[in-house]
Amino acid sequence: MNWLSMVANRLLWFVPTLVGLLAIVFLLSRVIPVDPAVLAAGENASAEQVQQVRERFGFDKPLPVQFVNYLRDIAQGNLGTSLFTQQPIVDDLASRLPATLELTIFAVLIAGLIGIPLGVFCGLHRNSWIDHVLRVVTVSGLAVASFWLAMQLQFLFSMKLGWLPLSGRIEGFPPETVTGLMLVDALIEGDREMIGSALRHIVLPTLTLALPAAATVVRFTRNGVIGVINSPSVAYQTAMGFPRRLIVWKYVLRMALTATVTQLGLIFGILLAGAVVVETVFDWPGLGAYAVRSILQSDYNAVMGFTLCTGALFVFINLLVDMLQAAIDPRGAA
Amino acid sequence: MTTTRRDALKTVLGSVALTSLSFEGASAQAGGKFVYANNSPYDNLDPHTIFDTARAATRFNLYDGLYRWVDNPPKMIPWLAESHTVSDDGKVYTFKLRQNAKFHDGKPLTSADVVYSIERILALKKGPASLYLDNIKPGSTQAPDPHTVVFNLSDPSAIFLTTVPDILVVNSALVKANEKDGDWGEAWLARNEAGSGSYALRRHDPAVGFTARRFADHFAGWTGQPFDDLEFRTVLETNTRVLGLIRGDFQGADGYLPYDQIQRLRQSSNVQIIEQESMRVFILALNCTKPPMNNPNFRRALAYAFDYDGFIKSIMKDSVSRNPGPNPNNIWGTPADLKGYSYNLDKAREELKKVTEPLRPITINALAGFSESEQAATLFQNTLRQIGVEVVVEVSPWSVVSSRMRKADTQADIVPLWKSTYYVDPNNWVGELYGTRYHGTRTFSYYSNPEFDKRLDRALVSADQGERRKLYEEMTQMVNDDAAGIFVYNTRWYGPYSSKVEGIRFSPVSNGQDIRWASLKR
């Protein structure tokens, strides 16, 4: 019951959170010294034509009215049309979101797979030489600029060793997709060559995103393990003669992972919205690159659509994290 | 009453050579794929709205115009049109179309398609529209028979013919079938193609780029060993484009890479660098309207305060040549003895003393993402400080800068940027940048000088090449004397291509992206 009310509570906050987010972005986008009517009308349009466009799109109305109209359109599933691609924003986002999601999901998985075992190991061997080495490595991992890391990985694995492709999602021009997730499409079609190509292409961008994220996971897991390992419950389990492996991987890890799971949720959101550098370096056709182009071209509708999309995903992921945490530690849902 | 084609060419084209071509009908030994990594997104394929040089590939490979610019120095060759005549009053241009041109869907290309195309350009008012809006009224172009098209200009125009290659012809039936709410098919053509060009679109993904297949039935036929498939990809990161060329993933990339990257590419045996003097002038555009910028003495002080040699030697690594006037060095229209300005702070201070208006901080609006623009702004800020002029540097994306440049009162005082080639005539540079008639559209300066405008008006209608040369030289001298802009260098094009590719034909208009002439070495 507590769990259900927690979910209901979070869902209730979903809409006002997004409206607040949109309000901020809407105001910020209107501060930029660019007239959207001029952009939409074309560079050679006369003043009268620009005014016609201004009236047609409602840019002549007071900001609060424009915002309410925008919310009304969103409620009808209309995010507007991009000034530059001339396509509905919904279509633009739908064609790019899978690429970013695929990259982000892989990165979070790799970060968890690397970070959690290492974090447990460091927590169990606190202040040992290997703990110190790993702490230095993880601090360095946090400090590494993803741009630099991406180029180093490209240089080593693509240029020097020739093991992995330099950029793109797949060999050649991407085929028509079913889900937009290249690996899932390849699996659906049972195309082994495509599966191999998609896997080879995703390795370097995933590692670039995952390595700094793994550093965060190591630190939080380590702290969690240290906090739990000396607790009375673990002392009791040890006194009861439970095998150490069982104590660590079942009881300690479960209690220690609360903060880590929260971090993984945050990391997912950060990577989703912040993968732009990695997408740019690896020519990965995702949302980040689209957002940057839209900002540079002052494509208001596209910027707001991107914000809404990533904001909604971020809120949704946080909801999932809360549910997962409640499952791990039911006391939190109370 | 019409003149012959030869007469018209003599009078109108000046230095532009309209070379006749003979095309071979024999099928070529084609093959291979050409992958081009570009720094701009192919998010819109419409040839009537996208007009920037960075995305010339869609226009030159998927579409055809009546004439076409090729090579360097640029020559205009007959393309969809075989010939043309001009009326005595210089207002009626009649083009004879080839009989054998077809669109990619097999439909014959006729004069009705040309008429629809120019009407569409005029209606959308984007891309190349500003070249025609003043002089072609909607509904005035006629198609008396399927292979004759008649342009009725409002006034005689000495530059119209040089802009004809920009009237790219779309398949009117196909576009009309996809029009929605009177949009001239704008949404549809952004994602699809309706051309007759050397290559036909196969796939387009705005997030990735596009692929195209060689159009075997192209009217020009095929010779040699052309590429069967083209793939133009958006690769925003310079380092990735460079590494991709070295690895052999890409067979070509944009030719205006930073010079240190060119030097890096030269060390790879997989890459060849094709060098050409382009026609792309780097200018510090001055907004000549706001005090003290409206004072020629102040502008001359600015012109003397820019360290031209330091910029070219230290920042550009001597990879470009000094260009003292608004027109590129390699086109006519600049007086032979034009010296331009040199870096001399003493002279700058002398000019500044003559300025009676109170000084104020000057704003330089550099282009975000263009290192030369940002570096020029910083360098200028430092030297201007030495003569007591305070400068505020702002860095903005092109959309912001261009939006501000639509009005004199919003354009920054100084904008470091390039003027590229859209048609090969001095009017593309000195005329458009400083003529009052171009205020609000193609000007960079809002400079207004009745004597200049008088000459420009004459130069735009004169059929006498000698007279036009003299007029543009006088206009260039006026702009120089008034320091209406600060002219720094003409760009050198360093086209990076796979060493296995041959036959690339560079023109400052197509920027090496017209691939029909290229092939793989066998």
Chai-1 contact restraints between the chains, C-beta under 6 A:
chainA,res_idxA,chainB,res_idxB,connection_type,confidence,min_distance_angstrom,max_distance_angstrom,comment,restraint_id
A,V34,B,V400,contact,1.0,0.0,6.0,A-B,restraint_1
A,V34,B,S403,contact,1.0,0.0,6.0,A-B,restraint_2
A,V38,B,S403,contact,1.0,0.0,6.0,A-B,restraint_3
A,G42,B,K125,contact,1.0,0.0,6.0,A-B,restraint_4
A,G42,B,K126,contact,1.0,0.0,6.0,A-B,restraint_5
A,N44,B,K125,contact,1.0,0.0,6.0,A-B,restraint_6
A,N44,B,A129,contact,1.0,0.0,6.0,A-B,restraint_7
A,N44,B,S130,contact,1.0,0.0,6.0,A-B,restraint_8
A,N44,B,L133,contact,1.0,0.0,6.0,A-B,restraint_9
A,N44,B,T441,contact,1.0,0.0,6.0,A-B,restraint_10
A,A45,B,K125,contact,1.0,0.0,6.0,A-B,restraint_11
A,F84,B,D43,contact,1.0,0.0,6.0,A-B,restraint_12
A,T85,B,D43,contact,1.0,0.0,6.0,A-B,restraint_13
A,T85,B,N44,contact,1.0,0.0,6.0,A-B,restraint_14
A,T85,B,P206,contact,1.0,0.0,6.0,A-B,restraint_15
A,Q86,B,E186,contact,1.0,0.0,6.0,A-B,restraint_16
A,Q86,B,A187,contact,1.0,0.0,6.0,A-B,restraint_17
A,Q86,B,A190,contact,1.0,0.0,6.0,A-B,restraint_18
A,R96,B,A207,contact,1.0,0.0,6.0,A-B,restraint_19
A,M151,B,N239,contact,1.0,0.0,6.0,A-B,restraint_20
A,L166,B,L243,contact,1.0,0.0,6.0,A-B,restraint_21
A,L166,B,G244,contact,1.0,0.0,6.0,A-B,restraint_22
A,L166,B,R247,contact,1.0,0.0,6.0,A-B,restraint_23
A,L166,B,D249,contact,1.0,0.0,6.0,A-B,restraint_24
A,S167,B,T240,contact,1.0,0.0,6.0,A-B,restraint_25
A,F173,B,R203,contact,1.0,0.0,6.0,A-B,restraint_26
A,F173,B,T211,contact,1.0,0.0,6.0,A-B,restraint_27
A,F173,B,E231,contact,1.0,0.0,6.0,A-B,restraint_28
A,T280,B,L236,contact,1.0,0.0,6.0,A-B,restraint_29
A,T280,B,E237,contact,1.0,0.0,6.0,A-B,restraint_30
A,V281,B,E237,contact,1.0,0.0,6.0,A-B,restraint_31
A,V281,B,T240,contact,1.0,0.0,6.0,A-B,restraint_32
A,D283,B,V235,contact,1.0,0.0,6.0,A-B,restraint_33
A,D283,B,T240,contact,1.0,0.0,6.0,A-B,restraint_34
A,P285,B,A207,contact,1.0,0.0,6.0,A-B,restraint_35
A,P285,B,V208,contact,1.0,0.0,6.0,A-B,restraint_36
A,R293,B,P41,contact,1.0,0.0,6.0,A-B,restraint_37
A,L296,B,P397,contact,1.0,0.0,6.0,A-B,restraint_38
A,Q297,B,S399,contact,1.0,0.0,6.0,A-B,restraint_39
A,S298,B,S399,contact,1.0,0.0,6.0,A-B,restraint_40
